[in-house]
Amino acid sequence: MAHTVISIRTYAIVYLLLMLLMAATIGAHYLHLGRMALAAAMAIAIIKAVLVVLYFMHVRYSSHLTWVVSVGAFCWLMILFGLTFNDYIARGWVGE
């Protein structure tokens, strides 16, 4: 099986993007976004997770089966997060 060689430049760009997104996470904390703070933090975290999976776990250059498994795992994670947040909101703790 042939392996795709990823250049150091690509890794450096992804690393810099991750550092920029980390700064965005910290900056979003200091903006005091109110109810949108969780949504902003989760959106930035999802983008960072996708970058790590695509480049550092080499999914971008993998077979279609690997893509299907990765997307399925990501969808399952979103379902679990949705159920957890739904339970958290339903308990009446939000807004106290």
C-alpha contacts under 8 A as a table, 3 or more apart, distances in Angstrom:
res1	aa1	res2	aa2	distance
4	T	61	Y	6.74
6	I	10	T	6.70
6	I	11	Y	7.60
7	S	10	T	5.39
7	S	11	Y	6.74
8	I	11	Y	5.09
8	I	12	A	6.10
9	R	12	A	5.00
9	R	13	I	6.17
10	T	13	I	5.14
10	T	14	V	6.21
11	Y	14	V	5.15
11	Y	15	Y	6.01
11	Y	55	Y	7.52
11	Y	56	F	7.94
12	A	15	Y	4.98
12	A	16	L	6.11
13	I	16	L	5.09
13	I	17	L	6.14
14	V	17	L	4.98
14	V	18	L	6.16
14	V	51	L	7.09
14	V	55	Y	7.64
15	Y	18	L	5.06
15	Y	19	M	6.27
16	L	19	M	5.01
16	L	20	L	6.11
17	L	20	L	4.97
17	L	21	L	6.11
18	L	21	L	5.03
18	L	22	M	6.10
18	L	48	K	6.19
18	L	51	L	7.82
19	M	22	M	4.93
19	M	23	A	6.27
20	L	23	A	5.07
20	L	24	A	6.21
21	L	24	A	4.76
21	L	25	T	6.15
21	L	44	I	6.58
21	L	48	K	7.05
22	M	25	T	5.02
22	M	26	I	6.36
23	A	26	I	5.08
23	A	27	G	5.96
24	A	27	G	4.88
24	A	28	A	5.90
24	A	44	I	7.69
25	T	28	A	5.12
25	T	29	H	6.40
25	T	41	A	6.18
25	T	44	I	6.70
26	I	29	H	5.16
26	I	30	Y	6.72
27	G	30	Y	5.28
27	G	31	L	6.41
28	A	31	L	5.13
28	A	32	H	7.14
28	A	33	L	7.28
28	A	37	A	7.11
28	A	40	A	7.22
28	A	41	A	7.35
29	H	32	H	6.10
29	H	33	L	7.68
29	H	37	A	7.19
32	H	37	A	7.05
33	L	36	M	5.36
33	L	37	A	4.90
34	G	37	A	5.60
35	R	38	L	6.79
35	R	39	A	7.85
36	M	39	A	5.15
36	M	40	A	6.08
37	A	40	A	5.18
37	A	41	A	6.09
38	L	41	A	5.12
38	L	42	M	6.02
39	A	42	M	5.17
39	A	43	A	6.04
40	A	43	A	5.16
40	A	44	I	6.24
41	A	44	I	5.28
41	A	45	A	6.09
42	M	45	A	4.94
42	M	46	I	6.03
43	A	46	I	5.18
43	A	47	I	6.33
44	I	47	I	5.18
44	I	48	K	6.28
45	A	48	K	5.07
45	A	49	A	6.11
46	I	49	A	5.01
46	I	50	V	6.13
47	I	50	V	5.17
47	I	51	L	6.31
48	K	51	L	5.18
48	K	52	V	6.30
49	A	52	V	5.15
49	A	53	V	6.14
50	V	53	V	5.12
50	V	54	L	5.98
51	L	54	L	5.23
51	L	55	Y	6.02
51	L	56	F	7.66
52	V	55	Y	5.56
52	V	56	F	5.11
52	V	57	M	6.50
53	V	56	F	5.94
53	V	57	M	4.92
53	V	58	H	6.88
53	V	59	V	6.26
54	L	57	M	6.01
54	L	58	H	5.58
54	L	59	V	4.75
54	L	60	R	4.76
55	Y	58	H	4.90
55	Y	59	V	6.60
55	Y	60	R	6.31
58	H	61	Y	5.99
58	H	62	S	6.57
59	V	62	S	4.97
59	V	63	S	7.97
59	V	66	T	6.82
59	V	67	W	6.69
59	V	70	S	7.88
60	R	67	W	7.99
62	S	66	T	6.16
62	S	67	W	7.13
63	S	66	T	5.37
63	S	67	W	6.60
64	H	67	W	4.96
64	H	68	V	6.23
65	L	68	V	5.05
65	L	69	V	6.24
66	T	69	V	5.16
66	T	70	S	6.03
67	W	70	S	5.06
67	W	71	V	6.02
68	V	71	V	5.25
68	V	72	G	5.99
69	V	72	G	5.04
69	V	73	A	6.06
70	S	73	A	5.13
70	S	74	F	6.15
71	V	74	F	5.02
71	V	75	C	6.09
72	G	75	C	5.11
72	G	76	W	6.15
73	A	76	W	5.06
73	A	77	L	6.17
74	F	77	L	5.01
74	F	78	M	6.29
75	C	78	M	5.05
75	C	79	I	6.27
76	W	79	I	5.03
76	W	80	L	6.27
77	L	80	L	5.10
77	L	81	F	6.15
78	M	81	F	5.01
78	M	82	G	5.99
79	I	82	G	5.03
79	I	83	L	6.19
80	L	83	L	5.17
80	L	84	T	6.11
81	F	84	T	5.04
81	F	85	F	6.06
82	G	85	F	5.22
82	G	86	N	5.97
83	L	86	N	5.02
83	L	87	D	6.20
84	T	87	D	5.19
84	T	88	Y	6.20
85	F	88	Y	4.89
85	F	89	I	6.08
86	N	89	I	5.24
86	N	90	A	6.05
87	D	90	A	5.09
87	D	91	R	6.40
88	Y	91	R	5.61
88	Y	92	G	7.62
88	Y	93	W	7.19
88	Y	94	V	7.71
89	I	92	G	5.97
89	I	93	W	6.71
89	I	94	V	5.98
90	A	93	W	7.90
91	R	94	V	7.87
92	G	95	G	7.75
93	W	96	E	5.94
